[in-house]
Amino acid sequence: MKVYKGSCASPGLVLGQVSRLEHHVETTTVDSFKPSRELQLLTDAIRTAQDELESMADRAAPSEQAIFQFQSMMLDDEGMMNEVRFCINAGIGAAAAMNQVGQRYADQLANMKDNPYMQLRSVDILDASRRVINIITNRPRMWLALDHPAILAAERLMPTDLFSVPSGMILGIITAEGSGQSHAAIIARAMNIPGIVQVGRDFLDDCDGRTVILDATGGQCTLDPDAAARQQAETRICELQRENEEMGQLHALPNRTKDGQPFELLANCFGPEDIDTAMQSGAQGVGLLRTGYMMLPGRILDEQEQYFFYCSCLAAAKGCPVTVRTFDFGSDRTISDAYQGLQSSKLGLRGIRNSLRQPHQFETQLCALLRAAARGPLRVMFPMVTNVEDWDAAMRVVERCREHLRERGVAFNEDTKFGVMLSVPAACLTAEEFVEHGVDFLVVGTNDLTQYTHAADRELASAEHYYRPASKAMKKLITMVMDAAKVRNVPVTICGLAVGNPANTVQYLQLGLRSFSVKPAEPFECEESSAGSLTLQTIFDTAARNDLWVVPGCFFCGCESISSSIFLQNARKKRERSHLYEEVWHTAHQCGTCRLHDDLCPSRERICSGGKCRI
């Protein structure tokens, strides 16, 4: 019995036999070289590959369809295919040319260190290229003929691998390399297939046909487990099935605070892949969809390609609203030629400033968004808006796009809602002007707003002390926004990393906010989590539904030298009778200003300070 450590890609626990999956790419041909013949082989192979990818997309959930459509789209990319044809005309065989160009494009994406989303796309290019190569060389694309369910083990899994094995035959996945955010991992999570990555090549050397306990949640696997370990795993698998049923009941409960106030939980997402994860975790929609991450290196997607992307996101949201942020290249750092140094840095021509300077690019995106809004509840917000003049200029472009679509006779949503992302203090200070000029909704972006308010770069560790998302200054700005919005009942959402912090979230609730957009929660909670990493859903599950008080700051003087009167240190699940959680442990804090302690009464019903009950 030997235990191998890795990283969780898709949670779960399974017991079964391993089937080793190996990828072979053969680029040599036995026939004599003729450029015309090789070009025809390439054309036929691309057509066949796209047919196969379309078939996979038809079998996939909406959130995974975009992965296969992206691969098919890459095989139509004029720049990439022209390079392959150039190599063929230079005397290189079709398979070798496809391998050479595909590898170069994949490396280009993999080296985009400042854009993890595009790094993931590098595997898609390799996957699509490999499919074309195997068609040219007459190699099979169905890698395993399994006669019983098995745990797949490979150096690295491609997205199409999970659809190249008969349905229901994959118990789990184990890879020597890879990422927990890869598209294969995303598909595995959507299909509820447990998996771990980065176990190392030693595991692959002699695993085929042997029994493994795959504890994906714990990030490890046990090769050749003894009888005791097998019995323990089987018992735990049965327990997990019951737990999953309980979690489903929990997510079905309405989102309300202890005093009955409803609140809305939305997710910050990059594309259809993580939207599906958010929906499974109980999100009520997408509060922020970052559009820059769908860009290909070196070019902006055209209107039809963007339209498809937005429609895929709406499909993944399953009828829930999706709020799309227009391009903000200086923030997202997506494609290298979309911004140029200081010109579009944090204090330069970012967001709407850059969009208004590039009207053709902006109009292309707006036309795609207006068309997609006819397919589902989609709304659009402009980032980095400084004053009402920015808003008016952007809406004039919107009206031009509406008129253009009417002339083309293309269906679109005339009543698409448009809003502003408040990430600049100047915009918050004049929020009433946006309301007067007809804004449909407002979104407070705490990441940028905090750093601009406190002159503290959120990526600079030495300035971290000044980066305070729940400071008095931030509260005043948010209060001004809330007061302005109330005049005409304009809805307000708050998003950003700070929203996932329990102490900050409760303070935002006290300011009147009822719509929160946070990072997508994992389908199942980890056994141990700190207050800083708890999702908003976890905060309210543990506090509001367990009759606990959560009070931010010092109970006596209200200062923020302590993060919270109740520190949600560990929310372990309890599986006895009908209880879902154990007690939420607390820690006494000493206030740095008044030097008194805040603590929780043993009865779990009141807040105490200095040993004397205050309630």
C-alpha positions as CSV (number, residue, x, y, z in Angstrom):
1,M,0.0,0.0,0.0
2,K,1.4,3.4,-1.1
3,V,0.0,6.9,-0.8
4,Y,0.6,9.5,-3.6
5,K,-0.1,13.2,-2.9
6,G,-1.5,15.5,-5.5
7,S,-3.9,18.5,-5.8
8,C,-7.7,18.3,-5.9
9,A,-9.2,18.9,-9.3
10,S,-12.7,17.6,-8.7
11,P,-13.8,16.5,-5.2
12,G,-15.1,13.0,-4.4
13,L,-14.1,9.6,-3.2
14,V,-14.0,6.4,-5.3
15,L,-12.5,2.9,-5.2
16,G,-11.7,1.0,-8.4
17,Q,-9.1,-0.3,-10.9
18,V,-6.8,2.0,-12.9
19,S,-6.7,2.1,-16.7
20,R,-3.6,3.9,-18.0
21,L,-4.3,6.3,-20.8
22,E,-1.4,7.2,-23.2
23,H,-1.4,9.8,-25.9
24,H,0.5,9.0,-29.0
25,V,1.1,11.6,-31.8
26,E,2.5,10.0,-34.9
27,T,3.5,12.6,-37.6
28,T,5.3,10.5,-40.2
29,T,3.7,9.2,-43.4
30,V,4.7,6.3,-45.6
31,D,3.5,7.7,-48.9
32,S,5.7,10.0,-51.1
33,F,5.3,13.7,-50.3
34,K,3.0,15.7,-52.6
35,P,2.0,19.2,-51.4
36,S,-1.4,19.0,-53.1
37,R,-2.1,15.7,-51.5
38,E,-1.0,16.9,-48.1
39,L,-3.1,20.0,-48.4
40,Q,-6.2,17.9,-49.2
41,L,-5.5,15.6,-46.3
42,L,-5.4,18.6,-44.0
43,T,-8.7,20.0,-45.3
44,D,-10.4,16.6,-45.0
45,A,-9.0,16.1,-41.5
46,I,-10.1,19.5,-40.3
47,R,-13.6,18.8,-41.6
48,T,-13.8,15.4,-39.8
49,A,-12.3,16.8,-36.6
50,Q,-14.9,19.6,-36.5
51,D,-17.7,17.1,-37.1
52,E,-16.4,15.0,-34.1
53,L,-16.1,18.1,-31.9
54,E,-19.6,19.2,-32.8
55,S,-20.9,15.7,-31.8
56,M,-19.1,16.1,-28.5
57,A,-20.6,19.5,-27.9
58,D,-24.1,18.1,-28.5
59,R,-23.5,15.6,-25.8
60,A,-21.9,18.1,-23.4
61,A,-23.6,20.4,-20.8
62,P,-24.0,24.0,-21.9
63,S,-21.0,25.0,-19.8
64,E,-18.7,22.5,-21.6
65,Q,-20.0,23.2,-25.1
66,A,-17.9,26.3,-25.4
67,I,-14.7,24.3,-24.9
68,F,-15.4,22.2,-27.9
69,Q,-16.6,25.1,-29.9
70,F,-13.4,27.0,-29.2
71,Q,-11.4,24.0,-30.5
72,S,-13.5,23.9,-33.6
73,M,-13.1,27.7,-34.0
74,M,-9.3,27.4,-33.7
75,L,-9.3,25.0,-36.7
76,D,-10.9,27.7,-38.7
77,D,-8.5,30.4,-37.5
78,E,-7.1,31.9,-40.7
79,G,-3.7,32.8,-39.2
80,M,-3.0,29.5,-37.7
81,M,-4.2,27.5,-40.8
82,N,-2.2,29.6,-43.2
83,E,0.9,28.9,-41.2
84,V,0.2,25.1,-41.5
85,R,-0.3,25.4,-45.3
86,F,2.9,27.4,-45.6
87,C,4.8,24.6,-43.8
88,I,3.3,22.1,-46.2
89,N,4.2,24.1,-49.2
90,A,7.8,24.3,-47.8
91,G,8.0,20.5,-47.8
92,I,6.7,19.4,-44.4
93,G,4.0,16.7,-44.2
94,A,0.4,17.7,-43.1
95,A,0.6,15.9,-39.8
96,A,4.1,17.3,-39.0
97,A,3.1,20.8,-40.0
98,M,-0.1,20.7,-37.9
99,N,2.0,19.4,-34.9
100,Q,4.6,22.1,-35.4
101,V,2.2,25.1,-35.7
102,G,-0.2,23.8,-33.0
103,Q,2.6,23.4,-30.5
104,R,3.9,26.9,-31.2
105,Y,0.5,28.4,-30.7
106,A,-0.1,26.4,-27.6
107,D,3.3,27.5,-26.2
108,Q,2.4,31.1,-26.9
109,L,-0.7,30.8,-24.8
110,A,1.0,28.8,-22.1
111,N,3.6,31.6,-21.7
112,M,1.0,34.2,-20.9
113,K,1.8,34.2,-17.2
114,D,-0.4,37.2,-16.5
115,N,-3.5,35.5,-18.0
116,P,-4.2,32.1,-16.4
117,Y,-7.4,31.8,-18.4
118,M,-5.6,32.0,-21.8
119,Q,-3.0,29.6,-20.4
120,L,-5.7,27.0,-20.1
121,R,-6.6,27.4,-23.7
122,S,-3.2,26.1,-24.7
123,V,-4.3,22.6,-23.9
124,D,-7.3,23.1,-26.1
125,I,-5.1,24.0,-29.1
126,L,-2.9,20.9,-28.4
127,D,-6.1,18.8,-28.1
128,A,-7.5,20.0,-31.4
129,S,-4.2,19.7,-33.2
130,R,-3.8,16.2,-31.9
131,R,-7.2,15.2,-33.2
132,V,-6.4,16.5,-36.7
133,I,-3.0,14.7,-36.7
134,N,-4.6,11.4,-35.6
135,I,-7.1,11.7,-38.4
136,I,-4.4,12.4,-41.0
137,T,-2.4,9.4,-39.8
138,N,-5.5,7.1,-39.4
139,R,-5.1,6.7,-35.7
140,P,-8.2,6.1,-33.4
141,R,-9.7,8.9,-31.4
142,M,-11.5,6.4,-29.0
143,W,-8.6,5.8,-26.7
144,L,-9.9,3.1,-24.4
145,A,-12.4,0.2,-24.9
146,L,-13.4,-0.3,-21.3
147,D,-15.6,-3.2,-20.3
148,H,-16.0,-2.0,-16.7
149,P,-15.9,1.4,-14.9
150,A,-12.3,2.4,-14.2
151,I,-10.1,5.3,-12.9
152,L,-8.2,6.9,-15.7
153,A,-4.6,7.7,-15.2
154,A,-2.6,9.8,-17.6
155,E,0.3,12.2,-17.8
156,R,-2.2,14.9,-18.7
157,L,-5.9,14.8,-19.7
158,M,-7.3,16.7,-22.7
159,P,-10.9,18.0,-22.6
160,T,-12.0,15.5,-25.3
161,D,-10.6,12.5,-23.5
162,L,-13.6,12.5,-21.1
163,F,-15.9,12.2,-24.1
164,S,-13.7,9.7,-25.9
165,V,-14.5,7.0,-23.4
166,P,-18.0,5.3,-23.2
167,S,-20.4,7.3,-21.0
168,G,-20.5,6.2,-17.3
169,M,-17.2,4.2,-17.5
170,I,-15.0,6.8,-15.8
171,L,-14.9,6.5,-12.0
172,G,-12.2,9.1,-11.5
173,I,-9.1,10.7,-13.0
174,I,-5.5,10.9,-11.8
175,T,-2.9,12.8,-13.7
176,A,0.9,13.3,-13.2
177,E,0.7,16.9,-14.4
178,G,-2.0,19.4,-15.1
179,S,-4.0,22.0,-13.2
180,G,-7.1,22.0,-11.1
181,Q,-8.4,24.8,-13.3
182,S,-7.9,23.1,-16.6
183,H,-10.8,22.5,-18.9
184,A,-10.5,18.7,-18.3
185,A,-10.9,19.4,-14.6
186,I,-13.8,21.7,-15.2
187,I,-15.6,19.1,-17.2
188,A,-14.8,16.5,-14.6
189,R,-16.4,18.7,-11.9
190,A,-19.5,19.2,-14.1
191,M,-19.8,15.4,-14.6
192,N,-19.1,14.8,-10.9
193,I,-16.0,12.7,-11.7
194,P,-13.5,12.8,-8.8
195,G,-10.0,13.7,-9.9
196,I,-6.6,14.8,-8.7
197,V,-3.6,16.3,-10.6
198,Q,0.1,16.6,-10.1
199,V,0.7,13.2,-8.4
200,G,4.0,12.8,-10.3
201,R,5.2,10.4,-12.9
202,D,6.2,7.7,-10.4
203,F,2.5,6.8,-10.1
204,L,2.1,6.2,-13.8
205,D,5.0,3.8,-14.1
206,D,3.2,0.7,-12.8
207,C,-0.4,1.6,-12.0
208,D,-2.4,-0.1,-14.9
209,G,-4.9,-2.7,-13.7
210,R,-4.2,-2.1,-10.0
211,T,-6.7,-1.1,-7.3
212,V,-6.7,2.5,-6.1
213,I,-8.6,4.5,-3.5
214,L,-8.9,8.0,-5.0
215,D,-9.6,10.6,-2.3
216,A,-9.8,13.6,-4.5
217,T,-11.2,15.8,-1.9
218,G,-8.1,15.1,0.2
219,G,-5.8,15.4,-2.8
220,Q,-4.3,11.9,-2.6
221,C,-4.7,8.3,-3.8
222,T,-3.7,5.0,-2.3
223,L,-2.3,2.3,-4.6
224,D,-3.0,-1.3,-3.6
225,P,-4.9,-0.5,-0.4
226,D,-5.2,-3.2,2.3
227,A,-8.5,-4.7,3.5
228,A,-8.9,-2.2,6.3
229,A,-8.4,0.8,4.0
230,R,-10.8,-0.6,1.5
231,Q,-13.5,-1.1,4.1
232,Q,-13.0,2.4,5.5
233,A,-13.3,3.8,2.0
234,E,-16.4,1.9,1.2
235,T,-18.0,3.1,4.4
236,R,-17.0,6.7,3.7
237,I,-18.4,6.6,0.2
238,C,-21.8,5.6,1.6
239,E,-21.6,8.5,4.0
240,L,-20.8,10.9,1.3
241,Q,-23.8,9.9,-0.7
242,R,-26.0,10.9,2.3
243,E,-24.1,14.1,2.8
244,N,-24.6,15.1,-0.8
245,E,-28.4,14.7,-0.3
246,E,-28.2,17.0,2.7
247,M,-26.2,19.6,0.9
248,G,-28.8,19.6,-1.9
249,Q,-31.5,20.4,0.7
250,L,-29.3,23.1,2.2
251,H,-28.9,24.9,-1.2
252,A,-32.6,24.8,-1.7
253,L,-33.2,27.0,1.4
254,P,-33.8,30.7,0.7
255,N,-31.0,33.3,1.2
256,R,-32.1,35.2,4.3
257,T,-30.4,36.8,7.3
258,K,-31.4,35.9,10.8
259,D,-33.8,38.8,11.0
260,G,-35.5,37.7,7.7
261,Q,-33.8,40.1,5.3
262,P,-33.4,38.5,1.8
263,F,-30.1,38.8,0.1
264,E,-28.8,37.9,-3.4
265,L,-25.7,35.8,-4.1
266,L,-24.1,36.2,-7.5
267,A,-20.7,35.0,-8.9
268,N,-17.7,36.6,-10.5
269,C,-16.9,34.5,-13.6
270,F,-14.7,34.3,-16.7
271,G,-16.7,32.2,-19.0
272,P,-19.3,29.4,-19.3
273,E,-16.9,26.9,-17.7
274,D,-17.0,28.4,-14.2
275,I,-20.5,29.8,-14.5
276,D,-21.7,26.2,-14.4
277,T,-19.6,25.6,-11.2
278,A,-21.2,28.7,-9.7
279,M,-24.7,27.6,-10.5
280,Q,-24.1,24.2,-8.9
281,S,-22.9,26.0,-5.8
282,G,-26.2,27.9,-5.4
283,A,-25.4,31.2,-7.1
284,Q,-28.4,33.1,-8.3
285,G,-26.7,34.5,-11.3
286,V,-23.5,36.1,-12.6
287,G,-22.7,39.5,-11.0
288,L,-19.5,40.1,-13.0
289,L,-18.5,38.4,-16.3
290,R,-15.0,39.5,-17.3
291,T,-15.0,39.6,-21.1
292,G,-11.3,40.1,-21.7
293,Y,-10.5,36.5,-21.0
294,M,-12.2,35.2,-24.1
295,M,-9.7,36.9,-26.3
296,L,-7.3,35.1,-28.6
297,P,-3.7,36.2,-28.6
298,G,-3.1,38.9,-31.1
299,R,-6.7,39.7,-32.1
300,I,-10.1,40.6,-30.9
301,L,-12.9,38.2,-31.6
302,D,-15.4,39.3,-34.3
303,E,-19.0,40.0,-33.6
304,Q,-20.3,36.4,-34.3
305,E,-17.6,34.8,-32.2
306,Q,-18.4,37.1,-29.3
307,Y,-22.1,36.5,-29.8
308,F,-21.5,32.8,-29.4
309,F,-19.5,33.3,-26.3
310,Y,-22.2,35.4,-24.6
311,C,-24.9,32.9,-25.6
312,S,-22.8,30.1,-24.1
313,C,-22.6,32.0,-20.9
314,L,-26.3,32.5,-20.8
315,A,-26.9,28.8,-21.4
316,A,-24.5,27.9,-18.6
317,A,-26.4,30.3,-16.3
318,K,-29.6,28.3,-16.9
319,G,-31.9,31.3,-17.1
320,C,-30.3,33.3,-14.3
321,P,-29.2,36.9,-15.0
322,V,-25.7,37.5,-16.4
323,T,-24.0,40.9,-15.9
324,V,-21.3,41.5,-18.5
325,R,-18.5,44.0,-18.0
326,T,-17.2,45.5,-21.3
327,F,-13.5,45.2,-22.1
328,D,-11.2,46.4,-19.3
329,F,-7.8,45.3,-20.7
330,G,-5.7,47.3,-18.3
331,S,-7.3,45.4,-15.5
332,D,-7.6,41.9,-17.0
333,R,-4.2,42.0,-18.7
334,T,-5.4,39.7,-21.4
335,I,-3.7,40.2,-24.8
336,S,-0.4,41.9,-25.1
337,D,-1.3,44.3,-27.9
338,A,-4.6,45.4,-26.3
339,Y,-2.8,47.8,-23.9
340,Q,0.5,49.7,-24.1
341,G,2.4,50.4,-20.9
342,L,1.3,53.4,-18.9
343,Q,-1.3,54.4,-21.5
344,S,-3.7,51.8,-20.2
345,S,-2.3,51.1,-16.7
346,K,-4.3,51.4,-13.5
347,L,-4.4,55.2,-13.8
348,G,-4.4,55.4,-17.6
349,L,-6.8,54.6,-20.4
350,R,-8.5,51.6,-18.9
351,G,-12.1,50.4,-19.2
352,I,-14.6,52.7,-20.8
353,R,-11.8,55.2,-21.5
354,N,-10.1,52.8,-23.8
355,S,-13.3,51.6,-25.4
356,L,-14.4,55.1,-26.3
357,R,-11.0,55.6,-28.0
358,Q,-11.5,52.5,-30.1
359,P,-15.1,52.8,-31.3
360,H,-15.0,50.0,-33.9
361,Q,-13.9,47.5,-31.2
362,F,-16.5,48.9,-28.8
363,E,-19.3,48.8,-31.3
364,T,-18.5,45.2,-32.2
365,Q,-18.7,44.1,-28.6
366,L,-21.9,46.1,-28.0
367,C,-23.6,44.6,-31.1
368,A,-22.8,41.1,-30.0
369,L,-24.1,41.9,-26.4
370,L,-27.3,43.4,-27.7
371,R,-27.9,40.3,-29.9
372,A,-27.1,37.9,-27.1
373,A,-29.5,39.8,-24.7
374,A,-32.3,38.6,-27.0
375,R,-31.5,35.0,-25.9
376,G,-31.6,35.5,-22.1
377,P,-31.4,37.9,-19.1
378,L,-28.1,39.7,-20.0
379,R,-27.2,43.2,-18.8
380,V,-24.1,45.3,-19.5
381,M,-22.0,47.5,-17.3
382,F,-19.2,49.9,-18.2
383,P,-16.0,49.8,-16.1
384,M,-13.7,52.7,-15.0
385,V,-16.4,55.3,-15.5
386,T,-15.3,58.5,-13.9
387,N,-18.1,61.0,-14.6
388,V,-21.5,61.2,-16.2
389,E,-19.9,62.4,-19.4
390,D,-18.3,58.9,-19.8
391,W,-21.8,57.4,-19.3
392,D,-23.4,59.7,-21.9
393,A,-20.7,59.0,-24.4
394,A,-21.0,55.3,-24.0
395,M,-24.8,55.3,-24.3
396,R,-24.5,57.3,-27.6
397,V,-22.4,54.4,-28.9
398,V,-25.1,52.0,-27.7
399,E,-27.8,53.9,-29.6
400,R,-25.6,53.8,-32.8
401,C,-25.3,50.0,-32.4
402,R,-29.1,49.7,-31.9
403,E,-29.7,51.7,-35.1
404,H,-27.1,49.6,-37.0
405,L,-28.7,46.3,-35.9
406,R,-32.1,47.6,-37.0
407,E,-30.8,48.5,-40.4
408,R,-29.3,45.0,-40.7
409,G,-32.6,43.4,-39.6
410,V,-30.8,41.4,-36.9
411,A,-32.8,40.4,-33.8
412,F,-31.7,42.1,-30.5
413,N,-33.1,43.2,-27.2
414,E,-34.1,46.8,-27.4
415,D,-34.6,47.0,-23.7
416,T,-31.1,45.6,-22.7
417,K,-30.2,47.1,-19.3
418,F,-27.0,49.1,-19.0
419,G,-25.2,50.1,-15.8
420,V,-22.0,51.5,-14.3
421,M,-19.2,49.8,-12.4
422,L,-18.3,52.3,-9.6
423,S,-14.6,51.7,-9.1
424,V,-13.4,55.4,-9.1
425,P,-14.1,57.6,-6.0
426,A,-15.2,60.5,-8.3
427,A,-18.0,58.4,-9.7
428,C,-19.2,57.4,-6.2
429,L,-19.2,61.1,-5.2
430,T,-21.5,61.9,-8.1
431,A,-23.6,58.8,-8.1
432,E,-26.8,60.8,-8.2
433,E,-25.9,62.2,-11.6
434,F,-25.8,58.7,-13.1
435,V,-29.2,58.0,-11.6
436,E,-30.6,61.2,-13.1
437,H,-29.1,60.2,-16.5
438,G,-31.0,56.9,-16.6
439,V,-28.6,54.2,-15.4
440,D,-30.4,50.9,-14.9
441,F,-28.1,49.5,-12.1
442,L,-24.9,50.2,-10.2
443,V,-22.1,47.9,-9.2
444,V,-19.6,48.8,-6.6
445,G,-16.2,47.3,-7.5
446,T,-14.3,47.1,-4.2
447,N,-11.0,46.0,-5.7
448,D,-10.2,49.1,-7.6
449,L,-12.3,51.5,-5.5
450,T,-10.3,50.5,-2.4
451,Q,-6.9,51.1,-4.0
452,Y,-8.0,54.4,-5.6
453,T,-9.5,55.6,-2.4
454,H,-6.5,54.8,-0.3
455,A,-3.8,55.3,-2.9
456,A,-2.6,51.7,-2.2
457,D,-1.9,49.3,-5.1
458,R,-3.7,46.1,-4.2
459,E,-0.8,44.1,-5.7
460,L,1.9,45.8,-3.7
461,A,2.6,44.0,-0.5
462,S,4.3,46.9,1.2
463,A,1.1,49.0,0.9
464,E,-1.2,46.2,2.2
465,H,-1.7,48.1,5.5
466,Y,-3.4,50.9,3.6
467,Y,-5.6,48.7,1.5
468,R,-8.8,48.6,3.7
469,P,-12.0,47.7,1.8
470,A,-14.2,48.4,4.9
471,S,-12.6,51.6,6.1
472,K,-14.6,54.7,7.1
473,A,-13.8,56.3,3.8
474,M,-15.1,53.3,1.8
475,K,-18.3,53.1,4.0
476,K,-19.0,56.8,3.3
477,L,-18.6,56.3,-0.5
478,I,-20.8,53.2,-0.5
479,T,-23.4,55.1,1.7
480,M,-23.5,57.9,-0.9
481,V,-24.1,55.4,-3.6
482,M,-26.9,53.7,-1.7
483,D,-28.5,57.1,-0.9
484,A,-28.4,58.1,-4.6
485,A,-29.8,54.8,-5.8
486,K,-32.7,54.9,-3.4
487,V,-34.1,58.0,-5.1
488,R,-35.2,56.0,-8.1
489,N,-34.9,52.4,-6.7
490,V,-31.8,51.7,-8.8
491,P,-30.5,48.2,-7.7
492,V,-26.9,48.1,-6.3
493,T,-24.6,45.1,-6.3
494,I,-21.2,45.0,-4.6
495,C,-18.4,42.7,-5.9
496,G,-14.7,42.1,-5.3
497,L,-12.4,40.0,-3.2
498,A,-13.4,41.9,0.0
499,V,-17.0,40.7,-0.3
500,G,-15.8,37.2,0.5
501,N,-14.4,38.3,3.9
502,P,-17.0,37.7,6.7
503,A,-16.3,40.9,8.6
504,N,-16.6,43.1,5.5
505,T,-19.7,41.3,4.3
506,V,-21.6,42.0,7.4
507,Q,-20.6,45.6,7.4
508,Y,-21.8,45.9,3.8
509,L,-25.1,44.4,4.9
510,Q,-25.4,47.0,7.6
511,L,-25.0,49.7,4.9
512,G,-28.1,48.4,3.2
513,L,-26.5,46.3,0.4
514,R,-28.4,43.1,-0.4
515,S,-26.7,41.9,-3.6
516,F,-23.3,40.3,-3.4
517,S,-21.1,39.0,-6.1
518,V,-18.2,36.7,-5.1
519,K,-15.9,34.2,-6.6
520,P,-17.6,30.9,-7.6
521,A,-17.8,28.5,-4.6
522,E,-16.4,25.0,-5.0
523,P,-19.2,22.3,-5.2
524,F,-18.3,21.0,-1.8
525,E,-16.7,22.9,1.1
526,C,-13.2,21.9,2.2
527,E,-13.0,20.3,5.7
528,E,-11.0,23.2,7.0
529,S,-11.2,26.9,5.9
530,S,-10.1,30.2,7.3
531,A,-12.3,33.3,7.6
532,G,-10.5,34.9,4.8
533,S,-11.4,32.1,2.3
534,L,-14.9,31.4,3.3
535,T,-17.5,32.1,0.6
536,L,-20.5,34.3,1.4
537,Q,-22.8,31.3,1.2
538,T,-20.7,29.6,3.9
539,I,-20.8,32.7,6.1
540,F,-24.6,32.8,6.1
541,D,-25.0,29.0,6.3
542,T,-22.9,28.9,9.4
543,A,-24.0,32.1,11.1
544,A,-27.6,33.0,10.1
545,R,-28.9,29.4,10.0
546,N,-27.2,28.4,13.3
547,D,-28.7,31.4,15.2
548,L,-25.3,33.0,15.7
549,W,-24.5,36.7,16.0
550,V,-21.8,38.1,13.8
551,V,-20.6,41.6,14.7
552,P,-17.8,43.4,12.8
553,G,-15.2,45.5,14.5
554,C,-14.9,46.2,18.2
555,F,-18.2,45.9,20.1
556,F,-17.3,48.9,22.3
557,C,-15.7,51.5,20.1
558,G,-16.5,50.3,16.6
559,C,-12.9,50.5,15.4
560,E,-11.5,47.9,12.9
561,S,-8.4,46.9,14.7
562,I,-10.0,43.5,15.2
563,S,-11.5,41.8,12.2
564,S,-14.7,40.5,13.8
565,S,-16.2,39.8,17.2
566,I,-16.8,36.3,16.1
567,F,-14.0,34.7,14.1
568,L,-15.4,31.9,11.9
569,Q,-12.4,29.8,12.3
570,N,-13.7,26.4,11.3
571,A,-17.1,25.3,10.0
572,R,-16.9,21.6,10.1
573,K,-19.9,19.6,9.0
574,K,-21.5,17.3,11.5
575,R,-23.3,14.3,10.2
576,E,-25.3,13.2,13.2
577,R,-29.1,13.2,13.0
578,S,-30.3,16.3,11.0
579,H,-27.4,18.7,12.0
580,L,-25.3,20.0,9.1
581,Y,-22.7,21.9,11.1
582,E,-20.8,21.6,14.3
583,E,-20.4,24.6,16.5
584,V,-18.6,27.5,14.9
585,W,-15.5,28.1,17.0
586,H,-14.7,31.5,18.2
587,T,-11.6,33.4,19.3
588,A,-11.4,36.3,21.8
589,H,-9.8,39.4,20.3
590,Q,-8.3,42.4,22.1
591,C,-9.2,45.7,20.6
592,G,-6.2,47.8,19.7
593,T,-7.9,51.0,20.7
594,C,-9.9,50.4,23.9
595,R,-7.9,47.3,24.9
596,L,-11.1,45.4,25.7
597,H,-12.0,41.9,24.5
598,D,-14.9,40.8,22.4
599,D,-16.1,37.2,22.9
600,L,-19.0,34.9,22.5
601,C,-21.1,33.8,25.4
602,P,-21.0,30.0,26.1
603,S,-24.7,29.9,25.5
604,R,-24.0,30.9,21.8
605,E,-26.8,33.4,22.1
606,R,-25.1,36.7,23.1
607,I,-22.0,38.7,22.5
608,C,-20.0,39.5,25.6
609,S,-17.1,42.0,26.2
610,G,-14.7,41.8,29.0
611,G,-16.7,39.1,30.7
612,K,-19.8,41.3,30.9
613,C,-22.8,40.6,28.7
614,R,-23.7,43.6,26.5
615,I,-27.0,42.3,25.2
